[in-house]
Amino acid sequence: MDRNIVYPGSIPLDTDILQPNRSAMVGISALTAAVIGSNTIVDGLACIPTLPASLTVSIGPGSITQLTAVDASSYGSLAADVTDQIVKTGINLKATSFPLTAPVNSGQSINYLIEAAFSETDTNPVVLPYVNAANTSQPYSGPNNSGTAQNTQRIQRVQLQVKPGAAAAAGTQTTPAVDSGWVGLYIITVNYGQSAVTAANISVAPGAPFLTYKLPALRPGFSAMQVFTASGNFTVPNGVTAGRVTVIGGGGAGGYHSTMPSGGGGAGGQAIGIVNGLTPGAAIAVTVGAGGAVLANPGNGTNGGASSFGGYMAANGGFGGNGGTVSNFSNAGGAGGTASGGQVNITGSVGTDAIVVACRGGDGGGPGNGRGASGPALGIPAPGYGGGGGGGGTSTGASPSGYAGGAGASGLVIVEY
C-alpha cells in the first residue's frame, strides 16, 4: 500500500490526509479482489416479511462488492481517477423497507423485482472553519468566508430499489428486467386480495450474486473424506468445487467346475482423478458395484458390478473365473475390469488359472484377492475391496468333485474434498 512521507516543519496539506485514505481504499480493494475476485458479490441483504405481517418487505443489512473507478469525481484536492478500476464495497448497516401493492383486478398477480447496485456519494455538508491567510487572527466561515457548506464524507453504500412488473393473470405475470448496472436480488409475487407478504412469496432472483460460503467453510486442500461402501449420493459441501475421487469396481467370483478346480475371479477396475467444477449443494449419484456372488451350480463365476461417481468416473467389475461341467474343460482366471474418466485408469488384475494336476483353484485378481482352494474345498472369498474371489478346488480319485469359487469383494468409492 502506498504511504505518504511527511517532514518536520513542512506546511500540512489536505492531500496529506486525502492520499492515505485513497491508498488504504486501494489496498483493501486488492485484498478483497484476491479473496473473492472482481465479479459483483452480495452478502447479507436478506429479504424478509415484516412483523406484524403487511404488504411491506424488509431488506436487511449487508454489502455489495463491485468493480468500479477509483474515484469518479475529484476527491478534495485529488483529481478524479476514472481510468483505474478497483473493487469497492458498499455497506448498509440498517434495514431498508419497501411497501408493495396488490393487483386491483381479481385473478391477477404481479412480480416485484428487488435490485441492488454499488453507490458512492459525497454527503454530510458542514460549514467549515477556515484560516484567513492575510490575518490569522480572523477566522473564516466556509471557503473565502462565504458561509458555504461543503460535503465532509464520501460514503459507499448499497443502493436498493423495487421495480414492479405488469399485473397479469396469475401464473402468466412476468418479472421486469434488471436495469443496466444493477443486479437482481429477489422476486416477490403478490396476488389479488393479498394483504401480507409471506416467505412463500419471496424467491431469490436467477443469477443473484450472493456469497455462497465464507472463509470458515473453505478447506485447506483435501482435508475431508467420504467413503461409500454402498450406493448413495455425494452432496457437495459449501466451499467445495473440486474433489479427488477413487472409484473401484466389484471383484469377480471364482468359478465352479463340476470335476476340476476353477479359475480365480478378476479384480475390479480402478479410476483415480480430480473432479473440478463441482457445485456446492449438488447431489452426485454414487454407485458401488457388488462383488460377484458364489455360484450354486457349476459355471463361470459371477462378474463383479460396476462402480461410478456420477458421470465423471466409472470402474467396471472384474469377470468371474472360468468353470463348467465335465464336457467343458475351462478353468482360466477371469479378466480384470476396465476403468474410465480418471487421470489414472487402472484395469484390474486377472485371476490366475487353476492348476489341474494339483487340484488347486486359481487365485483371484488383487490386491485384496481371495486365494484358490487346494483339494476338496471352496475357494476363498476376496477380503479387500475390488478383489477377485479364489477358484474352487477339487477332490482326487477316479470320480473327482469340484467346489464353488469364493465370492468377489464389493467395490468402493472414495471422495476427498
C-alpha positions as CSV (number, residue, x, y, z in Angstrom):
1,M,0.0,0.0,0.0
2,D,1.3,3.5,-0.9
3,R,2.2,5.7,2.1
4,N,2.9,9.5,2.3
5,I,6.1,10.9,3.7
6,V,5.7,14.0,5.9
7,Y,8.7,16.1,7.1
8,P,9.0,18.1,10.3
9,G,8.4,21.8,9.7
10,S,6.6,21.4,6.4
11,I,3.3,23.0,5.9
12,P,0.5,20.5,6.4
13,L,-1.6,19.9,3.2
14,D,-5.0,18.5,2.8
15,T,-3.5,15.8,0.5
16,D,-1.6,14.5,3.5
17,I,-4.9,13.1,4.7
18,L,-6.7,12.5,1.4
19,Q,-4.0,10.4,-0.2
20,P,-3.6,7.9,2.6
21,N,-7.4,7.5,2.6
22,R,-7.3,6.7,-1.1
23,S,-4.2,4.4,-0.7
24,A,-5.9,2.5,2.1
25,M,-9.0,2.0,-0.1
26,V,-6.9,0.7,-3.0
27,G,-5.0,-1.7,-0.7
28,I,-8.2,-3.1,0.8
29,S,-9.6,-3.4,-2.7
30,A,-6.6,-5.5,-3.8
31,L,-7.0,-7.8,-0.8
32,T,-10.7,-8.2,-1.5
33,A,-10.1,-9.0,-5.1
34,A,-7.5,-11.6,-4.2
35,V,-10.1,-13.3,-2.0
36,I,-13.3,-13.1,-3.9
37,G,-12.3,-11.9,-7.3
38,S,-13.6,-8.9,-9.2
39,N,-17.1,-10.0,-10.0
40,T,-20.1,-8.4,-8.2
41,I,-20.8,-10.2,-4.9
42,V,-23.6,-9.6,-2.5
43,D,-23.5,-10.6,1.2
44,G,-26.4,-10.4,3.6
45,L,-29.3,-8.2,2.4
46,A,-31.8,-10.8,3.4
47,C,-35.4,-10.2,2.3
48,I,-37.9,-11.0,5.0
49,P,-41.6,-10.2,5.6
50,T,-42.5,-7.6,8.2
51,L,-43.7,-8.5,11.7
52,P,-46.6,-7.9,12.2
53,A,-47.3,-9.1,8.6
54,S,-48.0,-6.5,6.0
55,L,-47.5,-5.8,2.3
56,T,-44.1,-4.5,3.1
57,V,-40.8,-6.3,2.8
58,S,-37.5,-5.5,4.6
59,I,-34.1,-5.9,3.1
60,G,-31.6,-6.4,6.0
61,P,-28.1,-5.1,6.5
62,G,-25.5,-6.3,4.1
63,S,-23.0,-5.4,1.4
64,I,-22.3,-5.3,-2.3
65,T,-18.8,-5.6,-3.8
66,Q,-18.4,-4.3,-7.3
67,L,-15.6,-3.3,-9.8
68,T,-15.7,0.5,-10.4
69,A,-13.4,3.5,-10.9
70,V,-11.1,4.6,-8.1
71,D,-12.8,8.0,-7.9
72,A,-15.4,9.0,-10.4
73,S,-15.1,12.7,-9.3
74,S,-12.4,14.7,-7.6
75,Y,-11.7,13.8,-4.0
76,G,-11.0,17.0,-2.3
77,S,-7.8,18.3,-4.0
78,L,-7.1,14.9,-5.6
79,A,-8.2,14.7,-9.2
80,A,-10.7,12.1,-10.3
81,D,-9.4,8.7,-11.4
82,V,-11.8,7.0,-13.8
83,T,-9.0,5.1,-15.6
84,D,-8.0,2.7,-12.8
85,Q,-10.6,0.2,-11.7
86,I,-10.7,-1.3,-8.2
87,V,-13.1,-3.5,-6.2
88,K,-15.2,-1.4,-3.8
89,T,-17.6,-2.5,-1.1
90,G,-20.8,-0.7,-0.2
91,I,-22.2,-1.4,3.2
92,N,-25.7,-0.9,4.7
93,L,-25.9,-1.2,8.4
94,K,-29.6,-0.7,8.6
95,A,-32.6,-2.4,7.0
96,T,-34.5,-0.9,4.1
97,S,-38.2,-1.3,3.7
98,F,-40.3,-1.4,0.5
99,P,-44.1,-1.2,0.5
100,L,-45.8,-3.2,-2.2
101,T,-49.3,-3.1,-3.7
102,A,-51.6,-6.0,-4.6
103,P,-53.2,-6.0,-8.1
104,V,-56.6,-4.4,-8.3
105,N,-58.3,-6.9,-10.6
106,S,-59.5,-10.4,-9.5
107,G,-57.3,-13.3,-10.5
108,Q,-54.2,-11.3,-11.2
109,S,-50.7,-11.4,-9.8
110,I,-47.7,-9.1,-10.0
111,N,-44.0,-9.7,-9.7
112,Y,-41.8,-7.2,-8.0
113,L,-38.0,-7.2,-8.5
114,I,-35.6,-6.0,-5.8
115,E,-32.4,-4.9,-7.3
116,A,-29.1,-3.5,-6.0
117,A,-26.1,-1.5,-7.1
118,F,-23.0,0.0,-5.6
119,S,-23.4,3.6,-4.7
120,E,-20.7,6.2,-3.8
121,T,-21.8,9.7,-2.8
122,D,-20.5,12.8,-1.1
123,T,-22.6,13.9,1.8
124,N,-22.7,15.4,5.4
125,P,-22.4,19.1,4.3
126,V,-20.9,21.3,7.0
127,V,-19.8,25.0,7.1
128,L,-16.2,24.5,7.9
129,P,-13.9,27.0,9.7
130,Y,-11.0,28.4,7.6
131,V,-7.9,30.4,8.4
132,N,-7.6,33.9,6.8
133,A,-4.1,33.8,5.4
134,A,-3.9,37.6,5.5
135,N,-5.0,37.8,9.1
136,T,-4.6,34.6,11.0
137,S,-6.5,36.1,14.0
138,Q,-9.6,36.4,11.9
139,P,-11.5,33.1,11.3
140,Y,-13.3,32.5,8.1
141,S,-16.6,30.6,7.9
142,G,-16.6,28.5,4.8
143,P,-14.2,29.0,1.8
144,N,-13.3,32.7,1.4
145,N,-15.7,33.4,4.3
146,S,-18.6,32.6,2.0
147,G,-20.5,30.6,4.6
148,T,-21.0,27.8,2.0
149,A,-21.4,24.3,3.4
150,Q,-19.2,21.6,2.0
151,N,-19.6,17.8,1.9
152,T,-17.3,16.2,4.5
153,Q,-17.8,12.5,3.8
154,R,-17.6,10.2,0.7
155,I,-19.7,7.2,1.6
156,Q,-20.1,3.8,0.0
157,R,-23.5,2.1,0.3
158,V,-25.8,-0.5,-1.3
159,Q,-28.4,1.3,-3.4
160,L,-31.6,-0.7,-3.4
161,Q,-34.8,-0.2,-5.4
162,V,-38.0,-2.1,-6.1
163,K,-39.2,-2.4,-9.7
164,P,-42.8,-3.5,-10.3
165,G,-43.8,-5.7,-13.2
166,A,-47.1,-5.6,-15.0
167,A,-50.1,-7.2,-13.4
168,A,-51.4,-10.2,-15.3
169,A,-53.5,-13.4,-14.9
170,A,-52.0,-15.4,-12.1
171,G,-49.2,-17.7,-13.5
172,T,-48.7,-15.5,-16.6
173,Q,-47.2,-12.4,-14.9
174,T,-43.6,-11.7,-15.8
175,T,-40.7,-10.3,-13.8
176,P,-39.3,-7.0,-15.0
177,A,-35.8,-7.0,-16.5
178,V,-32.8,-6.0,-14.3
179,D,-31.6,-2.4,-15.1
180,S,-28.1,-1.9,-16.5
181,G,-25.5,-1.5,-13.8
182,W,-27.8,-3.2,-11.2
183,V,-28.1,-6.9,-10.1
184,G,-31.4,-8.6,-9.3
185,L,-31.7,-10.0,-5.8
186,Y,-35.3,-11.1,-5.1
187,I,-38.6,-11.6,-6.9
188,I,-41.7,-11.0,-4.8
189,T,-45.1,-12.3,-6.1
190,V,-48.2,-10.5,-4.8
191,N,-51.7,-11.8,-5.7
192,Y,-55.0,-10.1,-5.9
193,G,-56.6,-9.7,-2.5
194,Q,-53.4,-10.4,-0.6
195,S,-52.9,-8.3,2.5
196,A,-49.5,-9.6,3.7
197,V,-46.3,-10.9,2.1
198,T,-45.1,-14.3,3.4
199,A,-41.8,-16.1,3.0
200,A,-43.5,-18.3,0.3
201,N,-44.0,-15.1,-1.9
202,I,-40.2,-14.4,-1.9
203,S,-37.7,-16.1,-4.1
204,V,-34.1,-15.4,-5.0
205,A,-33.7,-13.9,-8.4
206,P,-31.9,-16.1,-11.0
207,G,-28.2,-15.3,-11.1
208,A,-28.3,-13.3,-7.9
209,P,-24.6,-13.0,-6.9
210,F,-25.0,-13.9,-3.3
211,L,-21.8,-15.0,-1.5
212,T,-22.4,-18.8,-1.1
213,Y,-19.8,-19.5,1.5
214,K,-17.4,-17.8,3.8
215,L,-13.8,-18.3,4.9
216,P,-14.5,-20.8,7.7
217,A,-16.2,-23.1,5.1
218,L,-13.0,-23.2,3.0
219,R,-10.8,-26.2,3.4
220,P,-7.0,-26.4,3.0
221,G,-6.6,-28.8,0.1
222,F,-8.4,-32.1,0.5
223,S,-8.9,-32.3,4.3
224,A,-12.1,-34.4,4.5
225,M,-13.1,-37.8,3.1
226,Q,-16.4,-39.6,2.5
227,V,-16.2,-43.3,1.9
228,F,-19.0,-45.1,0.1
229,T,-19.3,-48.9,0.6
230,A,-22.8,-48.8,-0.7
231,S,-24.6,-46.8,-3.4
232,G,-25.9,-43.3,-2.4
233,N,-25.4,-39.6,-3.2
234,F,-22.5,-37.3,-2.5
235,T,-23.8,-33.8,-1.6
236,V,-21.1,-31.3,-2.4
237,P,-20.4,-29.3,0.8
238,N,-20.2,-25.5,0.9
239,G,-16.9,-24.1,-0.3
240,V,-16.1,-27.3,-2.3
241,T,-15.7,-27.0,-6.1
242,A,-13.2,-29.9,-6.6
243,G,-12.7,-33.4,-5.2
244,R,-10.2,-36.2,-5.5
245,V,-12.2,-39.3,-6.3
246,T,-11.2,-43.0,-6.3
247,V,-13.7,-45.5,-7.9
248,I,-13.2,-49.3,-7.6
249,G,-15.4,-51.8,-9.3
250,G,-16.5,-55.1,-7.7
251,G,-14.4,-58.2,-8.0
252,G,-15.5,-61.3,-9.9
253,A,-16.2,-64.5,-8.1
254,G,-14.1,-67.6,-8.6
255,G,-15.5,-70.2,-11.0
256,Y,-17.2,-73.6,-10.2
257,H,-16.3,-76.7,-12.2
258,S,-18.0,-80.0,-11.6
259,T,-14.9,-82.2,-11.8
260,M,-11.9,-79.8,-11.8
261,P,-10.5,-76.8,-10.0
262,S,-11.7,-73.5,-11.3
263,G,-10.2,-70.2,-12.2
264,G,-9.9,-67.2,-9.9
265,G,-12.1,-64.1,-10.4
266,G,-10.7,-60.9,-11.9
267,A,-10.2,-57.7,-9.9
268,G,-12.4,-54.6,-10.4
269,G,-11.0,-51.7,-12.4
270,Q,-9.9,-48.6,-10.6
271,A,-10.3,-44.9,-11.7
272,I,-8.5,-42.1,-9.8
273,G,-8.6,-38.4,-10.6
274,I,-9.5,-34.8,-9.7
275,V,-13.0,-33.7,-10.5
276,N,-13.4,-30.0,-11.0
277,G,-16.4,-27.7,-11.4
278,L,-18.5,-29.1,-8.6
279,T,-21.4,-27.0,-7.4
280,P,-21.9,-26.7,-3.7
281,G,-25.2,-28.3,-2.7
282,A,-25.4,-30.5,-5.8
283,A,-26.2,-34.2,-5.2
284,I,-24.0,-36.6,-7.3
285,A,-25.1,-40.2,-7.7
286,V,-22.6,-42.7,-6.4
287,T,-22.8,-46.4,-7.5
288,V,-20.9,-49.1,-5.7
289,G,-20.6,-52.3,-7.6
290,A,-21.4,-55.6,-5.8
291,G,-18.8,-58.4,-5.7
292,G,-19.5,-61.4,-7.7
293,A,-21.7,-63.9,-5.8
294,V,-20.9,-67.6,-5.1
295,L,-22.4,-70.0,-7.7
296,A,-24.9,-72.6,-6.6
297,N,-24.2,-74.7,-9.7
298,P,-21.1,-75.3,-11.9
299,G,-20.3,-72.5,-14.4
300,N,-18.3,-69.4,-14.9
301,G,-18.1,-67.2,-11.8
302,T,-20.4,-64.2,-11.4
303,N,-19.0,-60.9,-12.7
304,G,-18.5,-58.0,-10.3
305,G,-20.7,-54.9,-10.6
306,A,-19.6,-51.5,-12.0
307,S,-18.9,-48.6,-9.7
308,S,-19.2,-44.9,-10.7
309,F,-19.1,-41.3,-9.5
310,G,-21.9,-39.5,-11.4
311,G,-21.0,-39.2,-15.0
312,Y,-17.4,-38.3,-14.1
313,M,-15.7,-41.7,-13.5
314,A,-16.5,-45.4,-13.8
315,A,-14.8,-48.7,-13.0
316,N,-16.2,-51.9,-14.3
317,G,-16.3,-55.1,-12.2
318,G,-13.9,-58.0,-12.7
319,F,-15.0,-61.1,-14.7
320,G,-15.8,-64.3,-12.9
321,G,-13.2,-67.2,-13.1
322,N,-14.0,-70.0,-15.5
323,G,-15.7,-73.2,-14.5
324,G,-18.2,-75.6,-16.1
325,T,-19.1,-79.2,-16.4
326,V,-17.3,-82.4,-17.5
327,S,-17.6,-81.6,-21.2
328,N,-16.3,-78.1,-20.7
329,F,-12.6,-78.1,-19.9
330,S,-12.3,-74.5,-18.8
331,N,-10.5,-73.2,-15.8
332,A,-8.9,-70.0,-16.8
333,G,-8.9,-66.9,-14.5
334,G,-11.3,-64.1,-15.2
335,A,-10.2,-60.8,-16.8
336,G,-10.0,-57.6,-14.7
337,G,-12.5,-54.8,-15.1
338,T,-11.6,-51.7,-17.1
339,A,-11.9,-48.0,-15.8
340,S,-12.6,-44.6,-17.4
341,G,-12.8,-40.9,-16.6
342,G,-9.9,-40.6,-14.2
343,Q,-6.5,-39.1,-14.7
344,V,-5.3,-42.6,-13.8
345,N,-7.4,-45.6,-15.1
346,I,-6.2,-49.0,-14.0
347,T,-7.5,-52.3,-15.4
348,G,-8.0,-54.8,-12.6
349,S,-5.5,-57.7,-12.4
350,V,-6.5,-61.1,-14.0
351,G,-7.4,-64.0,-11.8
352,T,-5.0,-66.9,-12.2
353,D,-5.7,-70.2,-13.9
354,A,-6.5,-73.3,-11.9
355,I,-3.7,-75.9,-11.6
356,V,-5.5,-79.0,-12.5
357,V,-2.7,-81.5,-11.7
358,A,-2.5,-80.0,-8.1
359,C,-6.3,-79.9,-7.7
360,R,-5.9,-76.2,-6.9
361,G,-8.1,-73.4,-7.9
362,G,-6.7,-70.2,-9.3
363,D,-6.1,-67.1,-7.0
364,G,-8.4,-64.1,-7.5
365,G,-7.0,-60.9,-9.1
366,G,-5.7,-58.5,-6.5
367,P,-5.0,-56.6,-4.4
368,G,-7.4,-57.8,-1.8
369,N,-7.9,-61.1,-3.6
370,G,-9.1,-64.4,-2.4
371,R,-6.8,-67.5,-2.6
372,G,-7.6,-70.5,-4.6
373,A,-8.6,-73.6,-2.7
374,S,-6.3,-76.7,-2.7
375,G,-8.1,-80.0,-2.7
376,P,-11.8,-80.6,-1.9
377,A,-12.6,-77.1,-0.6
378,L,-14.5,-73.9,-1.5
379,G,-12.5,-71.0,-3.0
380,I,-11.5,-68.3,-0.5
381,P,-13.6,-65.1,-0.8
382,A,-11.8,-61.9,-1.5
383,P,-11.3,-59.8,1.7
384,G,-10.4,-56.5,0.1
385,Y,-12.4,-54.0,-2.0
386,G,-12.5,-54.9,-5.6
387,G,-10.5,-58.2,-5.2
388,G,-11.4,-61.3,-7.1
389,G,-12.6,-64.5,-5.4
390,G,-10.4,-67.6,-5.3
391,G,-11.3,-70.5,-7.5
392,G,-12.7,-73.7,-6.0
393,G,-10.5,-76.8,-5.6
394,T,-11.4,-80.4,-6.4
395,S,-11.1,-83.8,-4.9
396,T,-8.8,-86.5,-6.2
397,G,-9.5,-90.0,-7.4
398,A,-11.4,-91.6,-10.2
399,S,-14.5,-89.5,-9.7
400,P,-13.3,-86.1,-8.6
401,S,-15.8,-83.4,-7.5
402,G,-15.2,-79.7,-7.9
403,Y,-16.1,-77.0,-5.5
404,A,-17.5,-73.5,-5.9
405,G,-15.2,-70.5,-6.0
406,G,-15.2,-67.7,-3.4
407,A,-17.1,-64.5,-3.7
408,G,-15.6,-61.4,-5.1
409,A,-15.3,-58.3,-2.9
410,S,-17.6,-55.3,-3.4
411,G,-16.3,-52.1,-5.0
412,L,-15.6,-48.8,-3.3
413,V,-15.9,-45.1,-4.0
414,I,-13.8,-42.6,-2.0
415,V,-14.4,-38.8,-2.3
416,E,-11.8,-36.5,-0.8
417,Y,-12.5,-32.8,-0.6
